[in-house]
Amino acid sequence: MLAIIICLLGTWLLIKFTKTESSVLGVKPTRRRLLHFVAGFGFASLAGFIYYGACLWLLKADWEFNPNYGFSEMLGACFWTLRSVLFEELVWRGILLYLLMKYLGTRTGILISAISFGIFHWFSYEILGNYGQMLTVFLLTGIAGIIFGYAYNLTGSLYLPVSLHFGWNFVSIVIFSQGPFGDQLLLITTQNELEGLISLLVFLLQLFILPGIVLLYFYFLKRNRKIPIAV
């Protein structure tokens, strides 16, 4: 919570210092933005279920619902996940991204934001020095950063990038227990490992499943021309 408060304070100071209208963040709720949030969460969750479902199938893994997992545990995990997403989106898709796109151009601004987003995860995942993991994490989070940045540019609002980010993390952390809390809704057990070509194909699926689904949604939005293109 302290990190979010600091981000909000930093955002406010940047807005005042650069004399930028706070409306550029698109945080005021409207029907269209709420629809973007629901759609973004749904598409990102779908991508997550496809990816993790494929992993379980290929690993021939067994799974069961956690008998000790209740509503309060899920609510706490959801709150933590949303809080971490809000922190990252305020930093990397907030006023800084707007200013980068304004002064350096849309593509350059999104690219710089995505690169820094990927590098940040080297530290948050504590993988410095493990070059294989560093490359993998950089590709995954960097491409995600491009998608989230383009979502902000396309809608002029943080609702869509937040919902995309939250949808994927929700499925990963809360549903499939792939996060800092350990066992969550599903308990998964397997003695198998992904190796060789199968491992590569799974990595490529993880790399492109979310961008692939979301790009189709972006195409739909632009095709219907129901939203303005920001910046």
C-alpha positions as CSV (number, residue, x, y, z in Angstrom):
1,M,0.0,0.0,0.0
2,L,2.9,2.4,0.8
3,A,4.3,1.8,-2.7
4,I,0.9,2.8,-4.3
5,I,0.7,5.9,-2.1
6,I,4.2,6.9,-3.2
7,C,3.3,6.3,-6.9
8,L,0.2,8.4,-6.5
9,L,2.2,11.2,-4.9
10,G,4.9,11.0,-7.6
11,T,2.2,11.0,-10.3
12,W,0.6,14.1,-8.8
13,L,3.9,15.9,-8.6
14,L,4.7,15.1,-12.2
15,I,1.3,16.3,-13.3
16,K,1.8,19.6,-11.5
17,F,5.4,20.0,-12.6
18,T,4.7,19.3,-16.3
19,K,1.4,21.2,-16.2
20,T,-0.3,18.1,-17.6
21,E,-4.0,17.5,-17.2
22,S,-4.7,14.5,-14.9
23,S,-7.4,13.4,-17.4
24,V,-4.7,12.0,-19.6
25,L,-4.6,8.9,-17.3
26,G,-8.2,8.2,-18.0
27,V,-9.0,7.1,-14.5
28,K,-12.5,8.6,-14.3
29,P,-15.0,5.7,-14.7
30,T,-17.2,5.7,-17.7
31,R,-19.4,3.0,-19.2
32,R,-16.9,2.5,-22.1
33,R,-13.9,2.2,-19.8
34,L,-15.7,-0.3,-17.5
35,L,-16.5,-2.4,-20.6
36,H,-12.8,-2.3,-21.5
37,F,-11.9,-3.4,-18.0
38,V,-14.3,-6.4,-18.2
39,A,-13.2,-7.3,-21.7
40,G,-9.5,-7.0,-20.8
41,F,-9.9,-9.1,-17.7
42,G,-11.8,-11.7,-19.6
43,F,-9.4,-12.0,-22.6
44,A,-6.3,-12.1,-20.3
45,S,-7.9,-14.7,-18.1
46,L,-8.8,-16.8,-21.2
47,A,-5.2,-16.6,-22.3
48,G,-4.0,-17.7,-18.9
49,F,-6.4,-20.7,-18.8
50,I,-5.3,-21.8,-22.3
51,Y,-1.6,-21.6,-21.3
52,Y,-1.8,-23.3,-17.9
53,G,-4.3,-25.8,-19.2
54,A,-1.9,-26.8,-21.9
55,C,0.9,-27.1,-19.3
56,L,-1.2,-29.4,-17.2
57,W,-2.1,-31.6,-20.2
58,L,1.4,-31.9,-21.4
59,L,2.8,-32.6,-17.9
60,K,-0.1,-35.1,-17.3
61,A,-0.5,-33.4,-14.0
62,D,-3.0,-34.1,-11.4
63,W,-5.0,-31.3,-9.8
64,E,-7.6,-30.8,-7.1
65,F,-9.3,-27.9,-5.4
66,N,-7.5,-26.8,-2.2
67,P,-9.8,-28.0,0.7
68,N,-8.2,-25.4,3.0
69,Y,-8.8,-22.5,0.7
70,G,-11.7,-20.3,1.6
71,F,-13.2,-17.0,0.5
72,S,-11.1,-14.9,2.8
73,E,-7.9,-16.4,1.5
74,M,-9.0,-15.8,-2.1
75,L,-10.0,-12.2,-1.3
76,G,-6.6,-11.6,0.3
77,A,-4.7,-13.0,-2.7
78,C,-6.9,-11.0,-5.1
79,F,-6.3,-7.8,-3.2
80,W,-2.5,-8.3,-3.1
81,T,-2.5,-9.2,-6.9
82,L,-4.6,-6.1,-7.8
83,R,-2.4,-3.9,-5.6
84,S,0.8,-5.1,-7.2
85,V,-0.8,-4.6,-10.7
86,L,-1.9,-1.0,-9.8
87,F,1.6,-0.2,-8.6
88,E,3.3,-1.4,-11.8
89,E,0.7,0.2,-14.1
90,L,0.9,3.5,-12.3
91,V,4.7,3.5,-12.8
92,W,5.0,2.1,-16.3
93,R,1.7,3.0,-18.0
94,G,1.0,6.2,-16.0
95,I,2.1,9.8,-16.5
96,L,5.7,8.7,-17.4
97,L,4.4,6.7,-20.4
98,Y,2.2,9.6,-21.5
99,L,5.2,12.0,-21.3
100,L,7.5,9.6,-23.2
101,M,4.9,9.3,-26.0
102,K,4.3,13.0,-26.1
103,Y,7.9,14.0,-26.4
104,L,9.6,11.0,-28.0
105,G,6.7,9.6,-30.1
106,T,4.2,6.8,-29.4
107,R,6.4,3.8,-30.5
108,T,9.6,5.0,-28.8
109,G,7.7,5.8,-25.6
110,I,6.0,2.4,-25.5
111,L,9.3,0.7,-26.3
112,I,11.3,2.5,-23.6
113,S,8.5,1.8,-21.0
114,A,8.4,-1.9,-22.0
115,I,12.2,-2.3,-21.8
116,S,12.3,-0.8,-18.3
117,F,9.4,-2.9,-17.3
118,G,11.3,-6.0,-18.4
119,I,14.4,-5.0,-16.5
120,F,12.4,-4.2,-13.4
121,H,11.4,-7.8,-13.2
122,W,15.0,-9.0,-13.0
123,F,15.1,-7.3,-9.6
124,S,11.6,-8.2,-8.5
125,Y,12.2,-11.8,-9.3
126,E,15.7,-11.7,-7.9
127,I,17.3,-13.4,-10.9
128,L,20.3,-11.2,-11.6
129,G,23.2,-13.3,-12.8
130,N,21.0,-16.1,-14.1
131,Y,21.2,-15.1,-17.7
132,G,18.9,-17.8,-19.1
133,Q,16.1,-16.7,-16.7
134,M,16.9,-13.0,-17.3
135,L,16.4,-13.4,-21.0
136,T,13.2,-15.4,-20.6
137,V,11.7,-12.9,-18.1
138,F,12.8,-10.0,-20.2
139,L,11.0,-11.3,-23.3
140,L,7.9,-12.3,-21.4
141,T,7.5,-9.1,-19.4
142,G,8.9,-6.8,-22.2
143,I,6.3,-8.1,-24.7
144,A,3.6,-7.8,-22.1
145,G,4.8,-4.2,-21.5
146,I,4.3,-3.4,-25.2
147,I,0.8,-4.8,-25.1
148,F,-0.1,-2.9,-22.0
149,G,1.4,0.3,-23.3
150,Y,-0.4,0.0,-26.6
151,A,-3.7,-0.7,-24.6
152,Y,-3.2,2.7,-22.9
153,N,-2.4,4.4,-26.1
154,L,-5.4,2.9,-27.9
155,T,-7.9,3.8,-25.2
156,G,-6.4,6.8,-23.5
157,S,-7.1,5.2,-20.2
158,L,-5.5,2.9,-17.6
159,Y,-8.5,0.6,-17.4
160,L,-7.6,-1.7,-20.2
161,P,-3.9,-2.2,-19.3
162,V,-4.8,-2.7,-15.7
163,S,-7.4,-5.3,-16.5
164,L,-5.2,-7.2,-18.9
165,H,-2.4,-7.3,-16.4
166,F,-4.7,-8.2,-13.5
167,G,-6.5,-10.9,-15.5
168,W,-3.3,-12.8,-16.3
169,N,-1.8,-12.4,-12.8
170,F,-5.1,-13.5,-11.3
171,V,-5.2,-16.8,-13.2
172,S,-1.5,-17.4,-12.5
173,I,-1.4,-16.5,-8.8
174,V,-4.9,-17.1,-7.5
175,I,-6.1,-20.0,-9.6
176,F,-3.0,-22.0,-10.6
177,S,-0.9,-21.1,-7.5
178,Q,2.1,-19.7,-9.5
179,G,3.0,-16.9,-7.2
180,P,4.5,-15.8,-3.9
181,F,1.6,-17.2,-1.8
182,G,2.2,-20.8,-2.6
183,D,-0.8,-23.1,-2.7
184,Q,-4.0,-21.3,-3.7
185,L,-7.2,-22.5,-5.3
186,L,-5.8,-25.4,-7.3
187,L,-3.3,-28.0,-6.0
188,I,-1.2,-29.3,-8.8
189,T,1.1,-32.4,-8.6
190,T,3.3,-34.0,-11.3
191,Q,6.5,-35.9,-11.5
192,N,7.1,-35.0,-15.2
193,E,9.1,-32.1,-16.7
194,L,8.8,-30.3,-20.0
195,E,11.9,-31.0,-22.0
196,G,13.3,-30.4,-25.5
197,L,10.9,-29.3,-28.3
198,I,7.9,-29.5,-26.0
199,S,9.5,-27.1,-23.6
200,L,10.2,-24.6,-26.4
201,L,6.7,-24.9,-27.7
202,V,5.3,-24.2,-24.3
203,F,7.5,-21.2,-23.9
204,L,6.4,-19.8,-27.3
205,L,2.8,-20.4,-26.2
206,Q,3.4,-18.4,-23.1
207,L,5.1,-15.7,-25.1
208,F,2.4,-15.2,-27.7
209,I,-0.9,-16.4,-26.3
210,L,-1.8,-13.2,-24.5
211,P,-0.5,-10.8,-27.2
212,G,-2.3,-12.9,-29.9
213,I,-5.7,-12.8,-28.2
214,V,-5.4,-9.1,-27.1
215,L,-4.3,-8.0,-30.6
216,L,-7.5,-9.4,-32.0
217,Y,-9.4,-7.3,-29.5
218,F,-7.3,-4.2,-30.5
219,Y,-8.1,-4.9,-34.1
220,F,-11.8,-5.1,-33.2
221,L,-11.6,-1.8,-31.4
222,K,-9.9,0.0,-34.2
223,R,-12.1,-1.6,-36.9
224,N,-15.2,-0.4,-35.2
225,R,-13.7,3.0,-34.5
226,K,-15.7,3.4,-31.3
227,I,-12.8,4.9,-29.3
228,P,-10.4,7.7,-30.1
229,I,-6.8,6.9,-30.6
230,A,-4.8,8.6,-27.9
231,V,-1.6,10.6,-28.4
